[in-house]
Each structure stands twice: as C-alpha cells, then as structure tokens.
Amino acid sequence: MQRRPDPASTTPAHLTSAGEPVTVTVARDVRPDQREAFERWADEVLGLAAGFPGNLGASMLRPGPGSTRYHLVYRFADGESLARWERSSVRQTALTRVEHLSDGADYARVAGLDSFFTALTPPRPGPRWRLTVLTIAAVFAITLGFSLLVAPHVASWPLPLRLLLSATVVVVLLGQVLMPRLTRWFGPWLRGGR
C-alpha cells in the first residue's frame, strides 16, 4: 500500500470550514509482529484525541481473521476542531512513533448528515434508540412547522410537488441545521449508559 500524505497538510477546505460534525477514519496495515505495540500506541493516541477540544469520540476497530488492518475513528464537532487536532504537536509527535509499526495509512473523511448514519462511533456507544428518539423528535418538529407555516400556502399545488417540497425541507433542515446542533447538545445523553 502506498503511504498517503499527512492529512494535516491536505485537509480539504470544505471540511475545515464545515460547521457540522466531521468523522475521520484512519486505516493502517499493522505488521503482524507489531500488533501489541500498535494497540498500546493506539490506546494512547485515542486517549489524547478524546481529550482534545471539540472531540466527540474516538475508537479503534481491530482487524478480522486473516487481516492486519486496524481502523482508528475520530469524530469532531466541526471541521475547525478536526483541523486543530490534525495540526497539533501532540498528534504530530504521536505519528512519528507509529511509522515503523505499520505499512501505510489510508484516510477517509465524512461530514454532515453522512457522519450521523455512517460514523457515529464514540468510545462507548450509547443505545441506538436514543439517536432514533432524537431523530424522530427533529423530524416531528420540522414536519409540524412545515404543516403549520408552509402547507396552507401550497395546498393548491399537485400532491407530488407538495411532497417534494416537504421532503426537501425536512432533509435540508435535518441534515444542515437540527441534527448537527442536537447531537452536540445531547452528546452526553447519546453516549450514556443503557
């Protein structure tokens, strides 16, 4: 595998300026004789990331049978928090100690609505029903507001157009306005015990 450039110097501008949660997954092929050392390093760096301002969670996924690929997942409140972590001297120092343990790294990032459904991975995830309840409450608030404020003005429109407008309003407000704020405000509850 080819080594990818350090993401601190290549973070896309649209993610750095994102005002919504951003998730980074770092996949590393760890040398078989270095697994224990890598896991010790990963525990340390995940702890450092978890204590970093704006971090919403950090976790490690171990390789399955026959694989050497570990995944480290970091979730930050926004692109600015992620960029500060990636530029931090703490992270740079940690990266110098992992190079001899693995044969490269692949970085992937998602922001916004994608991160809610594909990468909500705090260290100890709370029950999924809590995210479901929060999502239902957000959709209910949006559809109620739409029904009271917009629907009366478009009642004469054909049904497919009204539904298209309603779906567009719900998805945009859910993904761009409400869920980023709600997951930040209710983060401790979402990650809490069962």
Backbone as CSV, one residue per row, in Angstrom:
resi,resn,N_x,N_y,N_z,CA_x,CA_y,CA_z,C_x,C_y,C_z
1,MET,0.838,-1.175,0.000,0.000,0.000,0.000,0.880,1.233,0.000
2,GLN,0.493,2.238,-0.749,1.251,3.472,-0.762,0.869,4.316,0.448
3,ARG,1.860,4.967,1.005,1.608,5.860,2.134,0.963,7.137,1.620
4,ARG,-0.101,7.525,2.282,-0.804,8.750,1.915,-0.149,9.942,2.610
5,PRO,-0.284,11.142,2.025,0.286,12.312,2.688,-0.417,12.564,4.024
6,ASP,0.304,13.205,4.930,-0.266,13.553,6.225,-1.475,14.460,6.007
7,PRO,-2.650,14.078,6.560,-3.853,14.868,6.321,-3.791,16.262,6.910
8,ALA,-2.891,16.545,7.820,-2.806,17.895,8.378,-2.487,18.905,7.290
9,SER,-1.779,18.470,6.257,-1.433,19.389,5.184,-2.382,19.263,3.999
10,THR,-3.299,18.294,4.043,-4.173,18.079,2.887,-5.656,18.092,3.240
11,THR,-6.036,18.567,4.416,-7.444,18.613,4.790,-8.182,19.518,3.819
12,PRO,-9.217,18.992,3.142,-9.949,19.818,2.181,-10.575,21.035,2.855
13,ALA,-10.564,22.150,2.157,-11.093,23.399,2.722,-12.561,23.272,3.101
14,HIS,-13.349,22.519,2.311,-14.771,22.406,2.631,-15.001,21.661,3.938
15,LEU,-14.061,20.795,4.346,-14.196,20.122,5.637,-13.643,20.984,6.767
16,THR,-12.574,21.710,6.502,-12.009,22.576,7.530,-13.022,23.624,7.950
17,SER,-13.802,24.121,6.990,-14.778,25.162,7.303,-16.144,24.589,7.665
18,ALA,-16.283,23.269,7.661,-17.578,22.668,7.974,-17.975,22.999,9.407
19,GLY,-19.190,23.501,9.582,-19.698,23.810,10.906,-20.515,22.670,11.463
20,GLU,-20.291,21.480,10.971,-21.050,20.302,11.385,-20.068,19.188,11.717
21,PRO,-20.526,18.131,12.392,-19.602,17.056,12.773,-18.852,16.461,11.580
22,VAL,-17.596,16.137,11.825,-16.725,15.528,10.815,-16.116,14.274,11.430
23,THR,-16.136,13.193,10.663,-15.558,11.931,11.125,-14.401,11.550,10.220
24,VAL,-13.299,11.153,10.835,-12.119,10.700,10.096,-11.862,9.246,10.465
25,THR,-11.629,8.423,9.442,-11.230,7.043,9.660,-9.824,6.873,9.099
26,VAL,-8.935,6.356,9.938,-7.557,6.095,9.520,-7.365,4.583,9.549
27,ALA,-7.124,3.998,8.373,-6.908,2.556,8.267,-5.406,2.303,8.140
28,ARG,-4.892,1.438,8.994,-3.458,1.119,8.970,-3.265,-0.389,8.887
29,ASP,-2.395,-0.817,7.980,-1.993,-2.217,7.897,-0.818,-2.407,8.846
30,VAL,-1.081,-3.045,9.978,-0.079,-3.192,11.035,0.724,-4.469,10.797
31,ARG,2.014,-4.352,10.946,2.886,-5.516,10.787,2.537,-6.547,11.856
32,PRO,2.415,-7.822,11.470,1.972,-8.852,12.415,2.779,-8.902,13.713
33,ASP,4.076,-8.678,13.644,4.894,-8.732,14.854,4.816,-7.443,15.687
34,GLN,4.028,-6.463,15.223,3.930,-5.179,15.923,2.519,-4.899,16.456
35,ARG,1.652,-5.902,16.434,0.260,-5.664,16.833,0.128,-5.168,18.269
36,GLU,0.829,-5.781,19.191,0.722,-5.358,20.598,1.226,-3.933,20.774
37,ALA,2.354,-3.622,20.157,2.906,-2.262,20.250,1.948,-1.259,19.613
38,PHE,1.353,-1.641,18.475,0.409,-0.739,17.818,-0.810,-0.498,18.701
39,GLU,-1.348,-1.546,19.313,-2.527,-1.368,20.161,-2.225,-0.476,21.361
40,ARG,-1.035,-0.592,21.932,-0.648,0.319,23.020,-0.581,1.758,22.507
41,TRP,0.045,1.938,21.329,0.124,3.273,20.734,-1.272,3.811,20.447
42,ALA,-2.141,2.973,19.859,-3.497,3.407,19.509,-4.280,3.817,20.748
43,ASP,-4.185,3.041,21.843,-4.874,3.416,23.083,-4.428,4.798,23.550
44,GLU,-3.124,5.037,23.460,-2.594,6.341,23.894,-3.107,7.476,23.011
45,VAL,-3.004,7.312,21.687,-3.390,8.396,20.786,-4.903,8.611,20.798
46,LEU,-5.687,7.549,20.953,-7.138,7.713,21.050,-7.503,8.465,22.328
47,GLY,-6.774,8.205,23.411,-6.994,8.951,24.646,-6.664,10.427,24.484
48,LEU,-5.571,10.712,23.786,-5.196,12.103,23.518,-6.263,12.795,22.673
49,ALA,-6.736,12.102,21.635,-7.759,12.684,20.767,-9.061,12.904,21.524
50,ALA,-9.443,11.940,22.365,-10.702,12.048,23.105,-10.702,13.248,24.044
51,GLY,-9.531,13.632,24.546,-9.443,14.781,25.427,-9.228,16.098,24.707
52,PHE,-9.126,16.056,23.391,-8.850,17.257,22.611,-10.134,18.071,22.435
53,PRO,-10.079,19.407,22.518,-11.293,20.229,22.380,-12.030,19.943,21.068
54,GLY,-13.327,19.750,21.178,-14.164,19.502,20.007,-14.315,18.043,19.643
55,ASN,-13.610,17.136,20.340,-13.714,15.720,20.014,-15.016,15.149,20.557
56,LEU,-15.726,14.396,19.721,-16.986,13.768,20.110,-16.827,12.277,20.363
57,GLY,-15.648,11.743,20.118,-15.415,10.325,20.343,-14.268,9.815,19.501
58,ALA,-13.630,8.771,19.983,-12.527,8.142,19.264,-12.545,6.660,19.610
59,SER,-12.341,5.814,18.612,-12.385,4.377,18.873,-11.496,3.633,17.882
60,MET,-11.244,2.360,18.207,-10.414,1.511,17.356,-11.213,0.272,16.978
61,LEU,-11.146,-0.091,15.710,-11.733,-1.337,15.226,-10.584,-2.264,14.882
62,ARG,-10.568,-3.427,15.521,-9.486,-4.395,15.292,-9.746,-5.173,14.008
63,PRO,-8.682,-5.722,13.429,-8.851,-6.483,12.187,-9.600,-7.788,12.412
64,GLY,-10.276,-8.227,11.377,-10.938,-9.524,11.425,-9.931,-10.630,11.149
65,PRO,-10.393,-11.866,11.146,-9.494,-13.005,10.881,-8.803,-12.856,9.522
66,GLY,-7.511,-13.095,9.517,-6.749,-13.040,8.269,-6.404,-11.637,7.798
67,SER,-6.711,-10.635,8.596,-6.441,-9.250,8.201,-5.454,-8.620,9.187
68,THR,-4.751,-7.601,8.719,-3.855,-6.838,9.588,-4.294,-5.381,9.662
69,ARG,-5.477,-5.072,9.123,-5.931,-3.683,9.001,-6.727,-3.235,10.214
70,TYR,-6.183,-2.249,10.908,-6.857,-1.589,12.029,-7.489,-0.299,11.510
71,HIS,-8.600,0.098,12.129,-9.251,1.367,11.790,-9.356,2.202,13.061
72,LEU,-8.810,3.403,13.013,-8.975,4.358,14.104,-9.985,5.392,13.625
73,VAL,-11.006,5.645,14.452,-12.097,6.534,14.067,-12.128,7.709,15.044
74,TYR,-12.089,8.912,14.493,-12.142,10.137,15.282,-13.348,10.949,14.817
75,ARG,-14.124,11.458,15.758,-15.274,12.285,15.400,-15.135,13.626,16.105
76,PHE,-15.223,14.710,15.318,-15.074,16.057,15.863,-16.332,16.875,15.601
77,ALA,-16.565,17.862,16.461,-17.774,18.674,16.399,-17.870,19.467,15.097
78,ASP,-16.723,19.835,14.527,-16.722,20.616,13.290,-15.346,20.511,12.634
79,GLY,-15.263,21.035,11.422,-14.016,20.965,10.664,-12.869,21.723,11.303
80,GLU,-13.182,22.828,11.971,-12.140,23.610,12.641,-11.493,22.812,13.769
81,SER,-12.306,22.104,14.551,-11.771,21.266,15.631,-10.892,20.155,15.068
82,LEU,-11.348,19.539,13.980,-10.552,18.492,13.333,-9.215,19.054,12.852
83,ALA,-9.254,20.211,12.208,-8.019,20.799,11.681,-7.043,21.122,12.811
84,ARG,-7.552,21.621,13.948,-6.667,21.902,15.088,-6.020,20.617,15.599
85,TRP,-6.798,19.533,15.663,-6.233,18.245,16.086,-5.160,17.779,15.106
86,GLU,-5.461,17.860,13.820,-4.521,17.360,12.818,-3.235,18.175,12.769
87,ARG,-3.289,19.456,13.149,-2.090,20.306,13.162,-1.371,20.288,14.511
88,SER,-1.967,19.666,15.509,-1.420,19.743,16.866,-0.066,19.031,16.972
89,SER,0.780,19.570,17.838,2.091,18.956,18.064,1.939,17.603,18.750
90,VAL,0.894,17.449,19.557,0.637,16.168,20.227,0.426,15.073,19.182
91,ARG,-0.404,15.360,18.194,-0.679,14.373,17.148,0.563,14.130,16.291
92,GLN,1.280,15.194,15.936,2.473,15.040,15.101,3.518,14.170,15.795
93,THR,3.686,14.370,17.094,4.634,13.547,17.856,4.188,12.093,17.867
94,ALA,2.893,11.873,18.061,2.371,10.503,18.082,2.584,9.823,16.733
95,LEU,2.396,10.551,15.646,2.559,9.961,14.312,3.999,9.514,14.057
96,THR,4.961,10.213,14.612,6.360,9.802,14.393,6.656,8.456,15.053
97,ARG,5.861,8.096,16.073,6.108,6.838,16.779,5.360,5.648,16.168
98,VAL,4.509,5.869,15.169,3.744,4.751,14.602,4.288,4.293,13.254
99,GLU,5.114,5.095,12.635,5.559,4.796,11.271,6.178,3.413,11.130
100,HIS,6.979,2.976,12.079,7.658,1.679,11.957,6.742,0.504,12.331
101,LEU,5.527,0.785,12.808,4.619,-0.281,13.218,3.669,-0.720,12.101
102,SER,3.516,0.127,11.079,2.543,-0.184,10.032,3.132,0.069,8.656
103,ASP,2.435,-0.442,7.655,2.906,-0.308,6.280,2.126,0.738,5.502
104,GLY,1.646,1.752,6.160,0.948,2.826,5.467,-0.379,3.133,6.127
105,ALA,-1.026,4.172,5.613,-2.308,4.594,6.166,-3.185,5.164,5.068
106,ASP,-4.473,4.895,5.167,-5.474,5.496,4.294,-6.389,6.333,5.164
107,TYR,-6.679,7.547,4.717,-7.534,8.464,5.459,-8.841,8.663,4.703
108,ALA,-9.951,8.640,5.430,-11.262,8.934,4.835,-11.988,9.882,5.770
109,ARG,-12.741,10.826,5.194,-13.478,11.798,5.987,-14.907,11.912,5.481
110,VAL,-15.829,12.084,6.415,-17.217,12.394,6.058,-17.677,13.512,6.971
111,ALA,-18.562,14.348,6.449,-19.092,15.462,7.231,-20.596,15.508,7.084
112,GLY,-21.213,16.152,8.038,-22.640,16.404,7.961,-23.482,15.171,8.163
113,LEU,-24.576,15.069,7.411,-25.554,14.009,7.581,-24.930,12.629,7.424
114,ASP,-23.949,12.483,6.506,-23.288,11.190,6.337,-22.692,10.698,7.647
115,SER,-22.117,11.619,8.417,-21.440,11.195,9.638,-22.410,10.706,10.701
116,PHE,-23.671,11.118,10.653,-24.635,10.637,11.642,-24.988,9.183,11.411
117,PHE,-25.032,8.773,10.148,-25.505,7.438,9.847,-24.398,6.451,9.550
118,THR,-23.187,6.935,9.277,-22.119,6.005,8.940,-20.994,5.976,9.942
119,ALA,-20.891,6.963,10.790,-19.689,7.003,11.603,-19.891,7.516,13.021
120,LEU,-21.011,7.295,13.614,-21.194,7.698,14.997,-20.573,6.621,15.866
121,THR,-19.295,6.809,16.210,-18.574,5.771,16.928,-17.852,6.335,18.132
122,PRO,-18.579,6.742,19.166,-17.890,7.178,20.374,-17.225,5.992,21.048
123,PRO,-16.361,6.223,22.032,-15.651,5.124,22.658,-16.588,4.059,23.212
124,ARG,-17.661,4.476,23.844,-18.667,3.543,24.348,-20.009,3.996,23.801
125,PRO,-20.437,3.485,22.658,-21.683,3.981,22.091,-22.853,3.704,23.023
126,GLY,-23.720,4.683,23.118,-24.934,4.510,23.895,-25.940,3.704,23.096
127,PRO,-27.089,3.482,23.683,-28.113,2.715,22.979,-28.596,3.449,21.721
128,ARG,-28.771,2.685,20.654,-29.188,3.283,19.380,-30.574,3.909,19.462
129,TRP,-31.400,3.440,20.392,-32.744,4.003,20.494,-32.702,5.489,20.824
130,ARG,-31.636,5.946,21.484,-31.550,7.367,21.822,-31.384,8.231,20.574
131,LEU,-30.526,7.795,19.642,-30.388,8.528,18.387,-31.691,8.474,17.601
132,THR,-32.386,7.328,17.653,-33.672,7.202,16.971,-34.687,8.187,17.549
133,VAL,-34.769,8.273,18.872,-35.698,9.200,19.520,-35.370,10.639,19.147
134,LEU,-34.091,10.987,19.156,-33.681,12.343,18.812,-34.025,12.667,17.359
135,THR,-33.814,11.708,16.466,-34.140,11.916,15.053,-35.645,12.071,14.861
136,ILE,-36.443,11.245,15.530,-37.907,11.357,15.431,-38.365,12.720,15.929
137,ALA,-37.806,13.169,17.052,-38.187,14.482,17.590,-37.855,15.594,16.598
138,ALA,-36.681,15.505,15.962,-36.287,16.524,14.989,-37.203,16.498,13.770
139,VAL,-37.490,15.310,13.250,-38.383,15.203,12.080,-39.779,15.691,12.440
140,PHE,-40.263,15.345,13.647,-41.581,15.804,14.086,-41.632,17.335,14.129
141,ALA,-40.612,17.961,14.721,-40.586,19.425,14.817,-40.595,20.077,13.435
142,ILE,-39.818,19.528,12.522,-39.752,20.101,11.170,-41.083,19.921,10.445
143,THR,-41.645,18.711,10.492,-42.900,18.477,9.760,-44.060,19.258,10.378
144,LEU,-44.074,19.411,11.703,-45.113,20.219,12.340,-45.004,21.671,11.883
145,GLY,-43.783,22.203,11.925,-43.577,23.573,11.451,-43.961,23.733,9.994
146,PHE,-43.600,22.761,9.161,-43.958,22.812,7.739,-45.478,22.791,7.572
147,SER,-46.162,21.910,8.322,-47.619,21.788,8.215,-48.329,23.068,8.631
148,LEU,-47.816,23.734,9.647,-48.457,24.951,10.146,-48.111,26.193,9.337
149,LEU,-46.863,26.275,8.871,-46.393,27.515,8.249,-46.373,27.508,6.722
150,VAL,-46.132,26.354,6.138,-45.955,26.304,4.678,-47.125,25.615,3.975
151,ALA,-47.577,24.498,4.510,-48.606,23.695,3.838,-49.852,24.487,3.451
152,PRO,-50.363,25.376,4.304,-51.564,26.120,3.892,-51.347,26.972,2.637
153,HIS,-50.120,27.409,2.409,-49.831,28.269,1.256,-49.610,27.480,-0.033
154,VAL,-49.414,26.181,0.079,-49.185,25.366,-1.117,-50.267,24.294,-1.279
155,ALA,-51.384,24.477,-0.586,-52.457,23.475,-0.618,-53.002,23.243,-2.026
156,SER,-52.915,24.235,-2.877,-53.453,24.083,-4.238,-52.459,23.393,-5.184
157,TRP,-51.229,23.171,-4.740,-50.237,22.516,-5.587,-50.593,21.041,-5.755
158,PRO,-50.161,20.439,-6.848,-50.365,18.991,-7.005,-49.626,18.228,-5.889
159,LEU,-50.196,17.104,-5.475,-49.637,16.321,-4.373,-48.149,15.995,-4.553
160,PRO,-47.686,15.528,-5.739,-46.249,15.221,-5.865,-45.345,16.433,-5.585
161,LEU,-45.762,17.628,-5.993,-44.950,18.818,-5.735,-44.938,19.181,-4.258
162,ARG,-46.082,19.046,-3.587,-46.133,19.321,-2.141,-45.238,18.345,-1.385
163,LEU,-45.299,17.061,-1.777,-44.456,16.062,-1.110,-42.972,16.315,-1.381
164,LEU,-42.636,16.710,-2.613,-41.244,17.021,-2.937,-40.749,18.197,-2.105
165,LEU,-41.555,19.239,-1.990,-41.171,20.393,-1.177,-41.016,19.993,0.284
166,SER,-41.956,19.216,0.803,-41.894,18.761,2.196,-40.643,17.929,2.443
167,ALA,-40.361,16.968,1.567,-39.178,16.114,1.726,-37.902,16.938,1.670
168,THR,-37.840,17.901,0.776,-36.657,18.753,0.649,-36.434,19.568,1.921
169,VAL,-37.495,20.169,2.428,-37.385,20.967,3.656,-36.929,20.093,4.823
170,VAL,-37.523,18.905,4.974,-37.160,18.017,6.085,-35.697,17.607,5.995
171,VAL,-35.255,17.152,4.830,-33.878,16.658,4.693,-32.863,17.779,4.897
172,VAL,-33.100,18.942,4.305,-32.154,20.048,4.439,-32.080,20.530,5.889
173,LEU,-33.227,20.757,6.523,-33.205,21.233,7.905,-32.654,20.169,8.862
174,LEU,-32.988,18.907,8.612,-32.499,17.833,9.471,-30.978,17.723,9.388
175,GLY,-30.459,17.646,8.158,-29.029,17.415,7.974,-28.153,18.630,8.163
176,GLN,-28.672,19.810,7.848,-27.830,21.008,7.886,-28.040,21.884,9.110
177,VAL,-29.187,21.757,9.775,-29.487,22.670,10.882,-29.683,21.933,12.206
178,LEU,-30.673,21.046,12.272,-31.045,20.472,13.561,-30.100,19.391,14.075
179,MET,-29.812,18.356,13.272,-29.010,17.239,13.794,-27.603,17.650,14.214
180,PRO,-26.911,18.523,13.480,-25.595,18.926,13.983,-25.681,19.557,15.381
181,ARG,-26.690,20.385,15.593,-26.833,21.034,16.901,-27.319,20.053,17.966
182,LEU,-28.313,19.247,17.614,-28.879,18.328,18.602,-27.857,17.296,19.069
183,THR,-27.055,16.764,18.140,-26.059,15.765,18.568,-24.961,16.402,19.413
184,ARG,-24.691,17.682,19.185,-23.718,18.380,20.026,-24.317,18.625,21.412
185,TRP,-25.553,19.112,21.458,-26.201,19.434,22.734,-26.502,18.189,23.557
186,PHE,-26.937,17.110,22.874,-27.335,15.893,23.570,-26.259,14.810,23.540
187,GLY,-25.019,15.172,23.173,-23.934,14.199,23.065,-23.755,13.324,24.276
188,PRO,-23.679,13.905,25.488,-23.506,13.040,26.677,-24.658,12.058,26.860
189,TRP,-25.863,12.493,26.578,-27.023,11.592,26.702,-26.971,10.490,25.647
190,LEU,-26.585,10.856,24.405,-26.496,9.866,23.327,-25.451,8.799,23.625
191,ARG,-24.355,9.192,24.282,-23.272,8.257,24.582,-23.406,7.607,25.945
192,GLY,-24.425,7.989,26.721,-24.577,7.482,28.076,-24.888,5.996,28.128
193,GLY,-24.921,5.474,29.332,-25.202,4.057,29.532,-26.625,3.683,29.166
194,ARG,-26.875,2.404,29.138,-28.177,1.885,28.758,-29.182,2.181,29.827
